[in-house]
Amino acid sequence: MTLSLYGRMYLTAYDTDAGALYDRTRAGFLLRVAVLAELARAGHIADRAGKVVVLDAGPTGDPVLDLALLPLAAHRRTWKAWTRTGRNETLSAVEDRLAALGVITVRERPARFARPARRDVTVRAPGDVRALQGSLAGVLRAEGPVDPDDAVLVALASAGGVRHVVSRADAKAREDRVDALTGRLDAVSPSLGRAVRRLGTTLVAAQGGMGGG
């Protein structure tokens, strides 16, 4: 099965040892970037003076992309703003889509006493997920041409602190490589590339002001 960019981003962010996403708040941001990139590459949205504009509001054929596209037509905001807006809704939609495809199983745990409601997610093929993550880690250490999707996934894993894919040491030692891979997002929109390069600060602010994963 060939998964969408956002589907592979979700699996990249999944910690198979913990049996859960590495951080749900951070994963929401990463998924929003992946969804925006997919919409742009498909010609549905574009950059106009640093803001997202809709070129084609028609159906994309993908329920997650359709859900994200609808509000983009109603409001003109910066790329950075759209990485924040709707991220929880996108995260749930991605999980629902992957569950429908048989990639993950989702168990809803309702709120009880002081414990908030939550979702328990299990990947059906953890070996495949670890293989994907190992392949992406290898992309960071290699040289030469890189698949565009792999480049975006590694850039996002580094920016979002997905340490089971990009360790702190690798991120620091290979800053130039990470920057070059992030260039794939510059090609989508320079503003989106800048938002990803500043994602670390955005994530700290989000978790400090809105609560963590």
ABEGO torsion letter per residue (X at the ends): XBBBAAAAAAAAABBAAAGBBABAAAAAAAAAAAAAAAAAAAGABBBBGGBBBBABABBAGBAAAAAAAAAAAABBBBAAAAAABGAAAAAAAAAAAAAAAGABBBBBBBBBEABBBBBBBBBABAAAAAAAAAAAAAAAABBEBBBAAAAAAAAAAAAAGBAAABBAAAAAAAAAAAAAAAAAAAAABAAAAAAAAAAAAAAAAAAAAAEBX
